[in-house]
Amino acid sequence: MQTWDVALARTARAWANKCIFDHNTYLNVRYHGHPHFASVGENLWIGSHQIFNVRYAIKAWHDEVRNYNYSLQTCSKVCSHYTQIVWDDSYKLGCAVAFCKEIGGIRNAANFVCNYAPHGNFRRRPYKEGAPCSKCGRRDFCDRKLCRNEERDKIVYYSRWNPPWEFRIICDEACIAVIISRALLIFVGFLAIYLFRKQFTNMFMST
């Protein structure tokens, strides 16, 4: 079973915001799509922002199953989006959408990106046939005919990580605290100088 991953969602958001209808070239660089996974997979969808719907986009990817022949391991047209969705080793997922003025020849478009880790689409079948949950690990349990693991499925927030190729100023909680502290120190400093000058002036005038 695939569960949500914050770092993958940040990578998806950073790439979607570029409004480029092409696969993220940085995913070819180890650990540039995720701090713990060396490899990350990706699915893309674009369309008018008026018709955008997450379920509709994912269904469009899954509908490629009609092009895929599991027995022969062949694909008559495009089916890589489908195989990535059902890839057995990909258990983490993060998605994001950006609204672009124009992308892929579509004006006022939605650019929807999903990232998967570890990535799939190697030269093999996306999964092995068999009874549901028959290949679950020792610490796994079966949920809706899929293997789950509490440790593997927990959400990690990666508070200090963002894609290294995302060129923007990022300020987390610690950074904000430092900025506020510096501003308060400057204010206190100016206030102390003001009070000192005022007191010094009063002393001079009284003599």
N, C-alpha and C positions, 0 to 999 in steps of 0.2 A: 504494500500500500504506500502511496506517495503522500507525504505530509509537508506542510508549509515550512519554508526556509526563508528567513529574513534577508540573509546575504544574497541569495539568488534573486529575490525580489528587487533588491537594490541594483543588482547588475542589470536586470531586465528594465528597470526604470531608467537607469543611466543611458542604456542603448536606445530605448524607445524615444527618449527626449531628443535624440539626434535627428529623428525623422528621416531615417535612411532605410529604404526597403531592401535590405541586404543583411546577411548574417553577420553577427558580431565577430570581427576579425581578432579581437583581443582574447576570445575564448580559446584560440590556438596556443596561447601562452599559458604555461602552467601557473595556477593559482591567481590568474588575473580575473577569473569569474567567481571565485570563492576562496576564502582563506584556508579551508581544509580539504577541498576537493580539487585535485589537479586538473580534472577534465569536467567540462560542463556542456550539456546539450541544449538545443534551442529550437523553438517553433515560433514562426511569425505569421501574423494575420493583419491585413489592412483592408479598410472599407470605409464607407461614409460614416461619419460620427453619428448620424441619425439612426442608422440601423445596427450600430455596434451593440453587441450583447455577449457577455463572457461565455454563456452556454452555447450560443450560436457559433461563436468562433471555434470553441473546442469541439463541437459537433462536426463542424466542417473538416477539422483535422481527422477526427475519428471515422468520418464517412469514407476516408480513403481505404478502409478495410475492403471495400468492393474491388479495389485494384490489386489486393495482395493475395497471393496463393500460398498458404502456409505449407501445404504438402510439398510443393515444388520449390518453395522459397524464392518466388519470383514476383515481380511487380510490373503490371501492365502499363501503368502511368505513374503518377506521383503517389507514394505511400509512406514516405519517410516520416511525415508528421504523425501518422497513425502508429507506426512501429515505435517511435520515441515515446508516445503516450503509454503504450502497453509494455514497454521494455522492463523485463523482470528485475534487473539490477538497479534501475533508477528509482530511488525511494524518497528523494527530496525535490520539492517544486517551489518555484517563486515566479510570479507574473506581475506585469504592470502594463498600463496603457497610457499613451500620450496622444494628445490631440494636435494635429499638425495642419498648417495652412495648406500644404500640398505634399503628397508623398505617393510615389508610384503612379503619377498621373491623376491622382484623385485629390480634389480640393476639399478642404474641411474634413480631413480624414482622421480616423482612429488608427493608431499604430499599436497593436497588441503583441506583447512579447512574453513568452514563457521560457524559463530556464530549468533544466533538469540535471540532477547530480546523483551518482556519477552518470556521465552521458551514455547514450545507447547507440544503436544503429551500426554495430559492428557487422562483420560478414558472418552472421549466423541468424537463426530464428530468434524473434524477440522474447520468446518464452518456451518452456517445455510443456508438452501436453501431459495431462494427468488430473487426478482428483484435486479439487481446491484445497489448499493448505497442506498438501501432502509433503511438501518440501520446506515447510517452516523450520526455523532453527529451534534449538533446545529452549531458548528463553522467549520464543515467540508465542503468540496466541492467535487464534483465527477470528477474524471480524469481517462479516459480510463476504465470506469466502476469500479473504485476503489475509496475508500474514502481517501481524503487527508486533511491535516491540516497544515497550514504554521508554526505554533508554534511547533507542534510535529515533523514536518519533517525537521526542520532546522538542519544544521550540527554543532555540538559542538566539539571542538578540544581537550579538556581535556589535556592541555599542561603539567600539572604536574602529570598526572596519568599514571601508567603502571601496569600490573598485579603484585600483591605483591609476587607471587611465581616465577617471572622471575628474576633469580639471575644474574644480570649484572649491570655494572656501567652505569647509565643514567645521562646525562648532558643536561639540557634544556638551553634556552637563558640566564636566570639569572645566571646559573652555569658557562656558558662560559664567561659571562661578569666579574664574580668574578675572574676567572682564569687569564683572560687577564689583569685585574686591578692589581692583585698581581704580575704578571710577570713584568709589567711596573714599579711598585713601587720598586721591587728588582733591576731592571735595573737602575732606577734613583738613588737609594741608592748607588750602586756600582760606578756610575758615579760621585756622589758627593764626595765619599771617595777618588776616584782617583784624582779629581781636587783639593781637600783639601791637599792631600799628595804632589801633584806637586807644589802647591802654597807654602806649608810649606817648601819644599826642596829649592825652589828658594829664599825664605826669609832667610833661614839659610846660603845658599851659598853667598848671597849678604852681609851679616854681617861679 
